[in-house]
Amino acid sequence: MKFQTVQVVTADELLKHIGLVIETSHTVSKSGGKRGGVMKTARHYGIRPQELSNTINGSLTPPKRILEVENLEKQVVYVRKGSKSDE
C-alpha cells in the first residue's frame, strides 16, 4: 500500500516564516534603523499592509493570497485530546 506524504505547517510556523520575510525585507537607514519591511512584504503577497499587520498580531487569519504565494492551503484537522506528535 502506498501512502501520500503530507507536509503540515502550523499557524505558528507560518507566522514565524512571515516574520522572517518581513525582517529580510527591511531597509536599513543611514541612522541604523529598520523600515519598510511590512510595506515590501505586503506588496510581495499582494495584500494591504494593514492586513499583514493584523495577520502577524493574530487578529486575522492568513489571507488566501499569502497562502497562495507560500503554496499552502487551509485544511481543518482534528486531533484526539491529549495526543502529542513530538513524543
All heavy atoms as an XYZ file, in Angstrom:
676
protein
N       0.846     -1.173      0.000
C       0.000      0.000      0.000
C       0.894      1.240      0.000
O       1.850      1.323      0.748
C      -0.898     -0.026      1.242
C      -1.837      1.146      1.306
S      -2.870      1.130      2.777
C      -4.003     -0.177      2.378
N       0.579      2.167     -0.852
C       1.364      3.390     -0.966
C       0.650      4.529     -0.247
O      -0.548      4.708     -0.411
C       1.535      3.735     -2.446
C       2.628      4.694     -2.719
C       2.844      4.808     -4.210
C       4.089      5.624     -4.470
N       4.380      5.746     -5.871
N       1.400      5.272      0.567
C       0.836      6.402      1.291
C       1.360      7.705      0.723
O       2.513      7.790      0.318
C       1.203      6.328      2.784
C       0.565      5.179      3.482
C       1.246      3.990      3.671
C      -0.736      5.274      3.956
C       0.660      2.924      4.310
C      -1.333      4.209      4.598
C      -0.639      3.029      4.771
N       0.501      8.697      0.720
C       0.900     10.017      0.260
C       1.410     10.810      1.469
O       0.780     10.832      2.515
C      -0.288     10.736     -0.370
C       0.068     12.067     -0.966
C      -1.146     12.723     -1.606
O      -2.271     12.392     -1.299
N      -0.891     13.656     -2.492
N       2.570     11.441      1.324
C       3.128     12.242      2.403
C       2.568     13.647      2.332
O       2.537     14.261      1.273
C       4.668     12.300      2.291
O       5.162     10.961      2.300
C       5.269     13.073      3.431
N       2.128     14.153      3.474
C       1.579     15.497      3.554
C       2.437     16.299      4.521
O       2.703     15.861      5.632
C       0.116     15.472      4.066
C      -0.421     16.874      4.240
C      -0.751     14.664      3.127
N       2.896     17.472      4.075
C       3.660     18.333      4.960
C       2.677     19.266      5.656
O       1.918     19.981      5.011
C       4.689     19.156      4.184
C       5.518     20.033      5.093
C       6.521     20.864      4.314
O       6.571     20.818      3.098
N       7.305     21.618      5.024
N       2.696     19.237      6.975
C       1.802     20.066      7.770
C       2.583     21.266      8.281
O       3.677     21.129      8.814
C       1.219     19.266      8.954
C       0.365     20.161      9.842
C       0.427     18.077      8.440
N       2.013     22.441      8.097
C       2.603     23.675      8.595
C       1.614     24.257      9.594
O       0.462     24.514      9.244
C       2.851     24.679      7.445
C       3.412     25.987      7.980
C       3.782     24.078      6.407
N       2.050     24.448     10.827
C       1.149     25.019     11.827
C       1.013     26.521     11.603
O       1.830     27.141     10.919
C       1.671     24.775     13.251
O       2.900     25.493     13.422
C       1.884     23.294     13.523
N      -0.015     27.092     12.194
C      -0.227     28.540     12.095
C       0.962     29.286     12.681
O       1.407     30.294     12.118
C      -1.514     28.933     12.809
N       1.499     28.793     13.796
C       2.666     29.442     14.416
C       3.879     29.417     13.496
O       4.608     30.401     13.396
C       3.018     28.774     15.749
C       2.008     29.077     16.840
O       1.277     30.083     16.724
O       1.956     28.318     17.826
N       4.082     28.289     12.808
C       5.215     28.194     11.874
C       5.042     29.157     10.708
O       6.002     29.797     10.274
C       5.356     26.761     11.353
C       5.829     25.782     12.397
C       5.751     24.333     11.925
O       4.912     24.023     11.046
O       6.522     23.525     12.446
N       3.819     29.283     10.207
C       3.562     30.205      9.106
C       3.817     31.645      9.547
O       4.464     32.411      8.838
C       2.130     30.052      8.588
C       1.714     31.024      7.479
C       2.641     30.908      6.264
C       0.270     30.796      7.087
N       3.328     32.013     10.722
C       3.531     33.382     11.218
C       5.009     33.670     11.457
O       5.482     34.776     11.178
C       2.715     33.613     12.486
C       1.194     33.605     12.295
C       0.503     33.806     13.635
C       0.752     34.643     11.283
N       5.739     32.681     11.945
C       7.181     32.855     12.147
C       7.871     33.086     10.796
O       8.736     33.949     10.666
C       7.763     31.630     12.847
C       9.210     31.753     13.207
C       9.697     30.531     13.977
C      11.152     30.662     14.336
N      11.628     29.513     15.113
N       7.469     32.324      9.797
C       8.032     32.467      8.456
C       7.744     33.860      7.892
O       8.627     34.509      7.343
C       7.480     31.394      7.519
C       7.846     31.604      6.092
N       9.112     31.379      5.609
C       7.111     32.072      5.044
C       9.150     31.680      4.325
N       7.942     32.096      3.956
N       6.493     34.316      8.036
C       6.137     35.643      7.542
C       6.958     36.712      8.265
O       7.417     37.668      7.647
C       4.621     35.900      7.698
C       3.825     34.946      6.793
C       4.274     37.352      7.374
C       2.334     34.954      7.053
N       7.169     36.528      9.560
C       8.004     37.459     10.318
C       9.421     37.521      9.772
O      10.018     38.604      9.684
N       9.965     36.374      9.384
C      11.310     36.347      8.795
C      11.331     37.029      7.429
O      12.304     37.706      7.087
C      11.805     34.903      8.673
C      12.112     34.188      9.987
C      12.431     32.722      9.733
C      13.262     34.872     10.707
N      10.257     36.860      6.654
C      10.166     37.530      5.357
C      10.157     39.047      5.570
O      10.851     39.790      4.873
C       8.915     37.077      4.567
C       8.721     37.906      3.311
C       9.012     35.604      4.221
N       9.407     39.506      6.549
C       9.364     40.942      6.864
C      10.746     41.419      7.285
O      11.228     42.458      6.824
C       8.327     41.233      7.968
C       6.916     41.000      7.439
C       8.481     42.667      8.496
C       5.841     41.045      8.503
N      11.396     40.657      8.158
C      12.722     41.041      8.662
C      13.739     41.166      7.529
O      14.536     42.100      7.507
C      13.191     40.007      9.690
C      14.421     40.397     10.444
C      14.234     41.600     11.347
O      13.122     41.814     11.855
O      15.218     42.342     11.537
N      13.717     40.252      6.585
C      14.675     40.311      5.477
C      14.315     41.392      4.466
O      15.163     41.788      3.675
C      14.790     38.953      4.754
O      13.501     38.565      4.263
C      15.335     37.884      5.667
N      13.075     41.880      4.504
C      12.639     42.924      3.575
C      12.945     44.334      4.077
O      12.784     45.298      3.343
C      11.136     42.816      3.316
O      10.846     41.593      2.708
N      13.340     44.444      5.348
C      13.635     45.765      5.916
C      14.778     46.441      5.175
O      15.712     45.798      4.717
C      14.048     45.656      7.392
C      12.905     45.505      8.336
N      11.895     46.416      8.446
C      12.642     44.536      9.244
C      11.043     46.013      9.371
N      11.469     44.878      9.859
N      14.691     47.749      5.081
C      15.773     48.572      4.572
C      16.409     49.257      5.778
O      15.703     49.761      6.645
C      15.236     49.652      3.605
O      14.561     49.004      2.544
C      16.356     50.498      3.048
N      17.721     49.258      5.847
C      18.408     49.901      6.961
C      18.725     51.336      6.566
O      19.341     51.592      5.534
C      19.706     49.140      7.329
C      20.432     49.838      8.473
C      19.387     47.699      7.690
N      18.279     52.279      7.400
C      18.521     53.691      7.117
C      19.941     54.074      7.517
O      20.651     53.306      8.165
C      17.519     54.564      7.878
O      17.727     54.434      9.265
N      20.342     55.270      7.151
C      21.688     55.749      7.494
C      21.906     55.793      8.994
O      23.014     55.603      9.472
C      21.917     57.134      6.896
C      22.022     57.128      5.398
C      22.245     58.523      4.863
C      22.307     58.495      3.352
N      22.489     59.838      2.782
N      20.855     56.036      9.747
C      20.978     56.084     11.210
C      20.953     54.692     11.842
O      21.075     54.552     13.050
C      19.859     56.939     11.802
O      18.603     56.349     11.518
N      20.780     53.661     11.034
C      20.796     52.287     11.533
C      19.436     51.700     11.816
O      19.314     50.548     12.193
N      18.369     52.481     11.666
C      17.015     51.986     11.900
C      16.510     51.138     10.744
O      16.973     51.264      9.614
N      15.564     50.268     11.056
C      14.964     49.421     10.024
C      13.614     49.995      9.649
O      12.880     50.486     10.495
C      14.785     48.002     10.551
C      16.072     47.305     10.861
C      15.795     45.928     11.397
C      17.072     45.217     11.769
N      16.815     43.906     12.336
N      13.272     49.917      8.342
C      11.978     50.414      7.906
C      11.577     49.762      6.590
O      12.411     49.238      5.864
C      12.008     51.924      7.748
C      13.008     52.393      6.724
C      13.145     53.895      6.723
N      14.111     54.235      5.679
C      13.912     55.131      4.744
N      12.809     55.809      4.734
N      14.821     55.356      3.844
N      10.284     49.796      6.336
C       9.770     49.355      5.042
C       9.507     47.882      4.879
O       9.018     47.461      3.838
N       9.808     47.069      5.877
C       9.634     45.625      5.731
C       8.197     45.197      5.536
O       7.893     44.354      4.696
N       7.296     45.794      6.307
C       5.883     45.423      6.205
C       5.325     45.849      4.848
O       4.602     45.088      4.194
C       5.065     46.046      7.361
C       3.579     45.850      7.149
C       5.489     45.430      8.690
N       5.684     47.058      4.421
C       5.193     47.547      3.118
C       5.669     46.650      1.975
O       4.875     46.255      1.117
C       5.677     48.982      2.873
C       5.090     49.997      3.816
S       3.368     50.327      3.495
C       3.513     51.291      2.019
N       6.963     46.308      1.967
C       7.515     45.469      0.893
C       6.916     44.068      0.927
O       6.601     43.492     -0.112
C       9.033     45.383      1.017
C       9.738     46.665      0.653
C      11.229     46.505      0.815
C      11.962     47.801      0.556
N      13.408     47.668      0.771
N       6.765     43.532      2.126
C       6.224     42.176      2.256
C       4.756     42.146      1.840
O       4.324     41.212      1.154
C       6.400     41.666      3.692
O       7.784     41.745      4.047
C       5.932     40.238      3.834
N       3.988     43.147      2.236
C       2.581     43.211      1.834
C       2.473     43.289      0.316
O       1.634     42.614     -0.286
C       1.913     44.415      2.483
N       3.334     44.068     -0.300
C       3.346     44.176     -1.765
C       3.683     42.808     -2.385
O       3.082     42.402     -3.377
C       4.374     45.225     -2.186
C       4.017     45.926     -3.458
C       4.937     47.088     -3.803
N       5.018     48.079     -2.741
C       6.165     48.501     -2.184
N       7.310     48.037     -2.608
N       6.154     49.396     -1.223
N       4.645     42.108     -1.776
C       5.051     40.778     -2.251
C       3.862     39.809     -2.238
O       3.674     39.027     -3.165
C       6.192     40.262     -1.375
C       6.516     38.819     -1.548
N       7.145     38.332     -2.680
C       6.305     37.746     -0.746
C       7.308     37.018     -2.558
N       6.799     36.647     -1.392
N       3.073     39.872     -1.173
C       1.921     38.980     -1.046
C       0.679     39.500     -1.770
O      -0.306     38.781     -1.913
C       1.582     38.746      0.424
C       2.564     37.852      1.145
C       3.178     38.263      2.319
C       2.880     36.593      0.653
C       4.074     37.438      2.985
C       3.774     35.767      1.304
C       4.363     36.202      2.469
O       5.246     35.376      3.121
N       0.698     40.766     -2.207
C      -0.456     41.333     -2.899
C      -1.593     41.692     -1.973
O      -2.765     41.592     -2.358
N      -1.262     42.081     -0.739
C      -2.279     42.483      0.226
C      -1.931     43.865      0.771
O      -0.842     44.380      0.549
C      -2.408     41.468      1.389
C      -1.091     41.360      2.169
C      -2.867     40.115      0.875
C      -1.177     40.484      3.407
N      -2.862     44.453      1.531
C      -2.618     45.753      2.154
C      -1.732     45.574      3.385
O      -1.809     44.537      4.055
C      -3.942     46.407      2.552
C      -4.815     46.778      1.357
C      -6.166     47.340      1.764
N      -6.940     46.318      2.464
C      -7.442     46.473      3.688
N      -7.297     47.587      4.347
N      -8.124     45.494      4.250
N      -0.903     46.552      3.696
C      -0.044     46.461      4.886
C      -0.830     46.209      6.172
O      -0.370     45.473      7.050
C       0.664     47.818      4.932
C       0.665     48.283      3.525
C      -0.613     47.770      2.924
N      -2.031     46.789      6.287
C      -2.838     46.580      7.490
C      -3.261     45.116      7.628
O      -3.291     44.569      8.725
C      -4.069     47.494      7.483
C      -4.845     47.474      8.781
C      -4.012     47.914      9.961
O      -3.279     48.888      9.875
N      -4.090     47.189     11.061
N      -3.576     44.473      6.505
C      -3.922     43.046      6.537
C      -2.741     42.226      7.048
O      -2.908     41.292      7.829
C      -4.291     42.537      5.142
C      -5.678     42.844      4.689
C      -5.949     42.225      3.337
O      -5.434     42.755      2.342
O      -6.664     41.200      3.288
N      -1.541     42.573      6.583
C      -0.344     41.860      7.017
C      -0.108     42.069      8.507
O       0.157     41.114      9.238
C       0.874     42.311      6.209
C       2.184     41.616      6.537
C       2.091     40.108      6.306
C       3.312     42.205      5.696
N      -0.240     43.290      8.969
C      -0.060     43.582     10.392
C      -1.081     42.830     11.235
O      -0.738     42.246     12.273
C      -0.179     45.087     10.659
O       0.888     45.771     10.072
N      -2.331     42.823     10.801
C      -3.378     42.106     11.538
C      -3.139     40.600     11.536
O      -3.471     39.911     12.500
C      -4.755     42.419     10.966
C      -5.206     43.821     11.279
O      -4.689     44.476     12.182
N      -6.152     44.319     10.514
N      -2.553     40.083     10.469
C      -2.223     38.657     10.405
C      -1.106     38.332     11.394
O      -1.199     37.359     12.147
C      -1.797     38.266      8.976
O      -2.872     38.539      8.079
C      -1.443     36.792      8.891
N      -0.068     39.165     11.408
C       1.074     38.928     12.297
C       0.670     39.017     13.760
O       1.124     38.233     14.586
C       2.212     39.935     11.986
C       2.808     39.640     10.619
C       3.299     39.907     13.043
C       3.465     38.299     10.500
N      -0.209     39.966     14.104
C      -0.579     40.095     15.519
C      -1.712     39.152     15.924
O      -2.157     39.172     17.065
C      -0.883     41.554     15.889
C      -2.158     42.074     15.297
O      -3.106     41.339     15.038
N      -2.204     43.368     15.067
N      -2.176     38.324     15.002
C      -3.129     37.269     15.335
C      -4.595     37.662     15.294
O      -5.451     36.852     15.622
N      -4.911     38.879     14.868
C      -6.315     39.270     14.826
C      -6.988     38.933     13.492
O      -8.176     39.158     13.333
C      -6.460     40.764     15.126
O      -5.782     41.543     14.177
N      -6.227     38.379     12.552
C      -6.759     37.990     11.248
C      -6.081     36.693     10.820
O      -4.871     36.545     10.986
C      -6.461     39.100     10.223
C      -6.950     38.922      8.793
C      -8.479     39.026      8.755
C      -6.361     39.996      7.901
N      -6.866     35.762     10.293
C      -6.247     34.546      9.757
C      -5.534     34.901      8.464
O      -5.929     35.848      7.781
C      -7.294     33.441      9.493
O      -8.255     33.927      8.571
C      -7.971     33.004     10.774
N      -4.496     34.165      8.101
C      -3.760     34.496      6.881
C      -4.672     34.535      5.655
O      -5.407     33.583      5.395
C      -2.731     33.369      6.760
C      -2.540     32.896      8.163
C      -3.887     33.041      8.812
N      -4.645     35.645      4.914
C      -5.471     35.750      3.706
C      -5.064     34.720      2.651
O      -3.947     34.216      2.641
C      -5.180     37.171      3.196
C      -4.597     37.901      4.350
C      -3.911     36.872      5.183
N      -5.989     34.426      1.747
C      -5.742     33.446      0.680
C      -4.510     33.797     -0.145
O      -3.791     32.919     -0.585
C      -6.961     33.344     -0.240
C      -8.122     32.622      0.371
C      -9.272     32.509     -0.602
C     -10.449     31.806      0.045
N     -11.579     31.669     -0.877
N      -4.263     35.080     -0.358
C      -3.110     35.476     -1.176
C      -1.795     35.061     -0.529
O      -0.865     34.670     -1.227
C      -3.125     36.973     -1.445
C      -4.218     37.351     -2.403
C      -4.148     38.814     -2.725
N      -5.187     39.141     -3.672
C      -4.977     39.858     -4.758
N      -3.808     40.348     -5.018
N      -5.978     40.105     -5.578
N      -1.701     35.158      0.792
C      -0.478     34.702      1.471
C      -0.334     33.198      1.281
O       0.744     32.703      0.958
C      -0.493     35.057      2.969
C      -0.298     36.560      3.164
C       0.590     34.275      3.723
C      -0.325     37.016      4.608
N      -1.433     32.468      1.470
C      -1.387     31.013      1.311
C      -0.998     30.632     -0.110
O      -0.210     29.705     -0.314
C      -2.734     30.395      1.690
C      -3.185     30.609      3.135
C      -4.554     29.977      3.351
C      -2.173     30.071      4.121
N      -1.512     31.347     -1.093
C      -1.179     31.052     -2.493
C       0.299     31.277     -2.771
O       0.953     30.447     -3.399
C      -2.023     31.914     -3.429
C      -3.474     31.500     -3.487
C      -4.344     32.485     -4.245
O      -3.839     33.514     -4.723
O      -5.563     32.222     -4.345
N       0.843     32.411     -2.301
C       2.259     32.708     -2.534
C       3.145     31.669     -1.851
O       4.172     31.258     -2.394
C       2.611     34.134     -2.045
C       4.104     34.376     -2.065
C       1.898     35.173     -2.900
N       2.748     31.215     -0.675
C       3.533     30.230      0.072
C       3.205     28.788     -0.338
O       3.712     27.848      0.255
C       3.314     30.406      1.579
C       3.798     31.733      2.113
C       5.292     31.933      1.942
O       6.036     30.937      1.815
O       5.720     33.102      1.931
N       2.344     28.621     -1.339
C       1.945     27.308     -1.848
C       1.324     26.444     -0.743
O       1.668     25.286     -0.568
C       3.127     26.591     -2.506
C       2.686     25.454     -3.395
O       1.588     25.482     -3.950
N       3.518     24.445     -3.531
N       0.407     27.049      0.001
C      -0.289     26.366      1.090
C      -1.787     26.433      0.854
O      -2.277     27.281      0.113
C       0.031     27.043      2.432
C       1.473     27.011      2.902
C       1.640     27.928      4.108
C       1.895     25.596      3.239
N      -2.517     25.543      1.506
C      -3.962     25.613      1.528
C      -4.423     25.331      2.945
O      -3.774     24.597      3.693
C      -4.601     24.618      0.550
C      -4.403     23.174      0.903
C      -5.066     22.224     -0.086
O      -5.807     22.687     -0.972
O      -4.853     21.023      0.029
N      -5.535     25.927      3.319
C      -6.065     25.744      4.665
C      -6.912     24.480      4.701
O      -7.763     24.271      3.837
C      -6.911     26.952      5.056
C      -7.482     26.853      6.448
C      -8.287     28.096      6.779
C      -8.923     27.955      8.140
N      -9.718     29.145      8.483
N      -6.651     23.638      5.687
C      -7.453     22.448      5.917
C      -7.684     22.324      7.413
O      -6.827     22.685      8.215
C      -6.755     21.193      5.401
C      -6.633     21.143      3.909
C      -6.122     19.800      3.413
O      -5.744     18.933      4.190
N      -6.106     19.638      2.109
N      -8.828     21.812      7.775
C      -9.146     21.604      9.182
C      -8.702     20.207      9.566
O      -8.965     19.242      8.858
C     -10.658     21.777      9.444
C     -10.988     21.490     10.892
C     -11.094     23.174      9.044
N      -7.993     20.113     10.702
C      -7.511     18.822     11.178
C      -8.026     18.612     12.593
O      -7.948     19.510     13.423
C      -5.961     18.776     11.178
C      -5.451     17.473     11.758
C      -5.433     18.993      9.778
N      -8.537     17.425     12.867
C      -8.993     17.090     14.207
C      -7.974     16.158     14.839
O      -7.529     15.195     14.215
C     -10.366     16.416     14.166
C     -11.434     17.345     13.653
C     -11.786     17.347     12.322
C     -12.058     18.239     14.513
C     -12.755     18.206     11.832
C     -13.025     19.111     14.041
C     -13.370     19.086     12.705
O     -14.310     19.946     12.230
N      -7.595     16.439     16.081
C      -6.592     15.649     16.780
C      -7.209     15.171     18.087
O      -7.860     15.945     18.797
C      -5.332     16.510     17.058
C      -4.281     15.717     17.811
C      -4.779     17.062     15.751
N      -6.989     13.908     18.412
C      -7.518     13.351     19.640
C      -6.948     14.082     20.840
O      -5.756     14.386     20.876
C      -7.219     11.863     19.731
C      -7.916     11.189     20.885
C      -7.908      9.675     20.779
N      -8.429      9.150     19.531
C      -9.726      9.052     19.208
N     -10.642      9.498     20.025
N     -10.089      8.535     18.054
N      -7.761     14.377     21.809
C      -7.334     15.087     23.008
C      -6.195     14.344     23.688
O      -6.202     13.116     23.781
C      -8.479     15.230     24.020
C      -9.554     16.171     23.580
C     -10.628     16.247     24.633
C     -11.730     17.176     24.220
N     -12.784     17.257     25.260
N      -5.210     15.102     24.125
C      -4.079     14.519     24.852
C      -3.011     13.908     23.975
O      -1.995     13.458     24.475
N      -3.199     13.868     22.658
C      -2.174     13.275     21.793
C      -1.055     14.289     21.569
O      -1.286     15.490     21.493
C      -2.758     12.833     20.457
O      -3.195     13.945     19.724
N       0.166     13.788     21.494
C       1.311     14.642     21.285
C       2.088     14.092     20.111
O       2.479     12.936     20.088
C       2.177     14.709     22.530
C       1.423     15.290     23.704
C       2.314     15.573     24.857
C       1.434     16.168     25.949
N       2.123     16.645     27.049
N       2.360     14.956     19.132
C       3.011     14.498     17.914
C       4.533     14.438     18.040
O       5.195     13.794     17.267
C       2.636     15.403     16.746
O       3.038     16.730     17.010
N       5.118     15.144     19.005
C       6.576     15.202     19.127
C       7.155     14.138     20.061
O       8.337     14.092     20.285
C       7.016     16.577     19.618
C       6.746     17.657     18.580
O       6.703     17.329     17.381
O       6.594     18.802     18.972
N       6.317     13.312     20.635
C       6.830     12.310     21.581
C       6.654     10.909     21.079
O       5.904     10.575     20.282
C       6.124     12.471     22.947
C       6.457     13.798     23.566
C       5.755     13.963     24.911
O       5.202     13.005     25.438
O       5.788     15.077     25.426
